Amino acid sequence: MARNLLDRQLKIDNRQHVTQKKLLTGLQAAYDRGTPFEQLTVSALCTQSNVSRATFYRHHQDIGDIIAIQFLIVMRTFDQQIDALSVLSFESASNVVVRLILDNRALFQLVIWSNTADRVQDILSGTALQVLMARDFTETTRTFISTFLGREILNFSLQVTEAPTRCLLIRHGGCISC
């Protein structure tokens, strides 16, 4: 996974942020063109994104890291939204999760296309574990719950992403299917 983000708080300087944005845009363009992920090369992506290969490899081990880093950025925002809740309940947390999914459908599409679901599940489970650390659960229970939540949130996200947009109605943060 992204070497520079594993063991410390997510801090991306402006140049890294610009590079990440360029690479994500290039990745999205490849997806939109219908390029099979397996045929996408670092060289082609770097050329498309106007990023040097040296810069790419300074921050990434492979193309899937672009998606992993973007999820780390999204999860940072999620953490902030959860922390800002005056009452942390199933309903309030669910509203934040649903909004996160809907706001990041394109990113979840990239997960499906790139087959990076395992990486993303680890990130989602890790985020759930951070939220649960402040709760009074045993370590075993926290690990079980966070792994379960990570997997189920990812599965739900992928189902929402693959559903036709017209069949999803959002009212007051809740999901209602047609």
QUIPEJO-V547244 format. One record per backbone hydrogen bond with DSSP energy under -1.0 kcal/mol. NH is the residue of the N-H (numbers start at 1). CO is the residue of the C=O. E is the energy in kcal/mol with one decimal. If there is no record, write none. Layout:
NH_CO_E / NH_CO_E
//
This chain:
5_2_-1.5 / 17_13_-2.6 / 18_14_-2.6 / 19_15_-2.5 / 20_16_-3.0 / 21_17_-2.4 / 22_18_-2.4 / 23_19_-2.7 / 24_20_-2.6 / 25_21_-2.4 / 26_22_-2.5 / 27_23_-2.5 / 28_24_-2.6 / 29_25_-2.3 / 30_26_-2.1 / 31_27_-2.2 / 32_28_-2.9 / 33_29_-2.0 / 34_31_-1.3 / 35_30_-2.3 / 39_36_-1.6 / 40_37_-1.4 / 45_41_-2.6 / 46_42_-2.9 / 47_43_-2.4 / 48_44_-2.7 / 49_45_-2.3 / 50_46_-1.0 / 51_46_-2.4 / 56_52_-2.4 / 57_53_-2.8 / 58_54_-1.2 / 59_56_-1.1 / 60_56_-1.9 / 65_62_-1.2 / 66_63_-1.6 / 68_64_-2.0 / 69_65_-3.1 / 70_66_-1.9 / 71_67_-2.2 / 72_68_-2.1 / 73_69_-2.1 / 74_70_-2.5 / 75_71_-2.9 / 76_72_-1.6 / 77_73_-1.6 / 78_74_-2.3 / 79_75_-3.0 / 80_76_-1.9 / 81_77_-2.3 / 82_78_-2.8 / 83_79_-2.8 / 84_80_-1.5 / 85_82_-1.2 / 93_89_-2.6 / 94_90_-2.4 / 95_91_-2.1 / 96_92_-1.6 / 97_93_-2.4 / 98_94_-2.9 / 99_95_-2.2 / 100_96_-2.3 / 101_97_-2.4 / 102_98_-2.6 / 103_99_-2.6 / 108_104_-2.1 / 109_105_-2.2 / 110_106_-1.7 / 111_107_-1.5 / 112_108_-1.9 / 113_109_-2.5 / 114_110_-2.7 / 115_111_-1.1 / 116_111_-1.5 / 120_116_-2.2 / 121_117_-3.0 / 122_118_-1.9 / 123_119_-1.8 / 124_120_-2.9 / 125_121_-3.0 / 126_122_-2.3 / 127_123_-2.1 / 128_124_-2.4 / 129_125_-2.5 / 130_126_-2.0 / 131_127_-2.0 / 132_128_-2.4 / 133_129_-1.6 / 135_132_-2.1 / 137_135_-1.7 / 142_138_-2.8 / 143_139_-2.5 / 144_140_-2.4 / 145_141_-3.0 / 146_142_-2.8 / 147_143_-2.3 / 148_144_-2.5 / 149_145_-3.1 / 150_146_-2.6 / 151_147_-2.2 / 152_148_-2.8 / 153_149_-3.0 / 154_150_-1.9 / 155_151_-2.6 / 156_152_-2.7 / 157_153_-2.6 / 158_154_-2.7 / 159_155_-2.0 / 160_156_-2.6 / 161_157_-2.6 / 162_158_-1.9 / 163_159_-1.0 / 167_164_-1.7 / 168_165_-1.7 / 169_176_-1.9 / 171_174_-1.7 / 174_171_-2.1 / 176_169_-1.7 / 178_167_-1.5
//
